[in-house]
Amino acid sequence: MVEADGPHRRADALRAAFPPPQAPAARHVPLARGILRDALPDLGEDVTFVTVRKIVLPPGGTTGWHYHPGRLLVVVDQGVLTHTHADLAVETLTAGNCLVEARGAEHAHIGTNLGDTPLVLHAIYFQPSPESPLAVQVAAPVASDRLAE
């Protein structure tokens, strides 16, 4: 993982957090779904269902600002993920790295592919029920003063 210095300076951080409206959307490919037979208390007592899917972001692509009702494990398979949090902190993850996303609206974020090759992610969603949405889209946060400097 690389922080927002180096190649992902202020301009890239802003570009990742606030992509243009015409930025390509992520493509989601469902791989598997299943019911948890045993509790996984570290993920939350209400986790009963798991969904696995492949997510592909083309160059310039984005997930849009969103949060997850359940926890999520993401593995970067190809490319570079620029992961921007609601407080506009930026993480950069390269192939072979993982992240665990917390659940809830207070953990809204956006994933962006600032590279020139496709970004391929594999995600495992730990859901409260089969009907739970995998993600809930939200508005982008207001740019902070520290990025406007």
C-alpha positions in Angstrom: 0.0 0.0 0.0 1.2 3.5 -0.8 -0.1 6.7 0.7 -1.1 9.8 -1.2 2.4 11.1 -1.8 4.6 10.2 -4.7 2.6 9.7 -7.9 -0.7 10.3 -6.2 -0.2 13.9 -5.1 -3.0 16.5 -4.5 -4.1 16.6 -8.2 -4.5 12.8 -8.4 -6.2 12.7 -5.0 -8.8 15.2 -6.2 -9.2 13.3 -9.5 -9.8 10.1 -7.6 -12.2 11.6 -5.1 -14.2 13.6 -7.7 -14.1 11.9 -11.1 -15.8 13.5 -14.1 -19.5 12.5 -14.6 -18.6 10.6 -17.8 -16.1 8.3 -15.9 -16.7 4.7 -16.9 -18.6 2.7 -14.2 -17.3 -0.5 -12.7 -18.4 -3.8 -14.2 -19.5 -6.4 -11.6 -19.5 -10.1 -12.3 -21.2 -12.3 -9.7 -19.1 -15.4 -8.9 -20.8 -17.1 -6.0 -23.4 -16.6 -3.2 -24.0 -18.7 -0.1 -25.5 -18.9 3.3 -23.2 -18.9 6.3 -23.8 -22.0 8.4 -21.6 -20.9 11.3 -21.3 -17.5 12.9 -18.3 -15.3 12.2 -18.5 -12.9 15.2 -15.6 -10.8 14.1 -17.7 -9.7 11.1 -20.8 -8.9 13.1 -23.4 -11.1 14.7 -25.9 -10.4 12.0 -23.8 -11.7 9.1 -25.7 -14.6 7.5 -24.9 -14.5 3.8 -21.8 -14.2 1.6 -21.5 -12.9 -2.0 -18.3 -13.2 -4.0 -17.8 -11.2 -7.2 -15.2 -9.8 -9.6 -15.2 -6.1 -10.2 -13.5 -4.6 -13.3 -12.8 -0.9 -13.6 -11.5 0.3 -17.0 -8.9 3.0 -17.1 -10.5 6.2 -15.6 -13.3 4.0 -14.1 -14.9 4.5 -10.7 -17.2 2.7 -8.3 -18.9 6.0 -7.5 -19.2 7.1 -3.8 -20.9 4.4 -1.7 -20.8 2.4 1.5 -21.5 -1.2 2.4 -24.2 -2.5 4.8 -21.9 -5.4 5.7 -18.1 -5.8 5.9 -16.1 -6.5 2.8 -12.8 -8.1 1.9 -11.2 -6.9 -1.4 -8.2 -8.4 -3.2 -6.5 -6.4 -5.9 -5.8 -8.9 -8.7 -4.6 -6.5 -11.5 -3.8 -2.8 -11.7 -3.8 -0.1 -9.0 -6.8 0.8 -6.8 -7.0 4.4 -5.6 -9.3 4.1 -2.5 -10.6 7.4 -1.2 -12.4 7.7 2.1 -15.1 10.2 3.1 -12.5 12.2 5.0 -10.6 12.3 1.7 -7.7 10.2 3.0 -6.3 8.2 0.0 -4.9 4.7 -0.1 -3.3 3.2 -3.1 -3.2 -0.6 -3.4 -1.4 -2.6 -6.0 -1.9 -6.2 -7.3 -1.6 -8.7 -4.5 -2.8 -6.3 -1.7 -6.0 -6.6 0.2 -8.2 -4.3 2.2 -11.1 -4.8 4.6 -13.8 -2.2 4.4 -15.9 -1.4 7.5 -19.7 -1.3 7.2 -22.0 1.7 7.5 -22.6 5.1 6.0 -19.9 6.7 8.1 -17.4 4.6 6.0 -18.4 5.9 2.6 -15.6 5.7 -0.1 -14.9 5.6 -3.8 -12.6 3.3 -5.7 -10.9 4.8 -8.8 -8.6 3.4 -11.5 -6.2 6.3 -12.4 -4.1 3.9 -14.4 -4.0 3.1 -18.1 -4.8 -0.6 -17.7 -7.9 -2.3 -16.3 -8.2 -2.7 -12.5 -9.5 -6.1 -11.5 -10.7 -6.7 -7.9 -12.2 -9.8 -6.2 -14.6 -8.9 -3.4 -16.2 -11.0 -0.6 -19.3 -9.3 0.8 -20.4 -10.4 4.3 -24.1 -9.5 4.4 -26.9 -9.4 7.0 -29.3 -11.2 4.6 -29.5 -12.3 1.0 -31.7 -9.2 0.3 -29.2 -6.7 1.7 -27.7 -4.5 -1.0 -24.0 -5.0 -1.6 -23.5 -1.3 -1.8 -25.5 1.9 -1.2 -24.6 4.9 -3.5 -24.2 8.2 -1.8 -23.3 11.8 -2.8 -19.6 12.8 -2.9 -18.4 14.6 0.2 -17.6 18.3 0.1 -13.9 18.9 -0.8 -11.9 19.6 2.3 -9.8 22.8 2.8 -6.6 20.7 3.0 -7.0 19.5 -0.7 -7.8 23.0 -1.9 -4.5 24.4 -0.6 
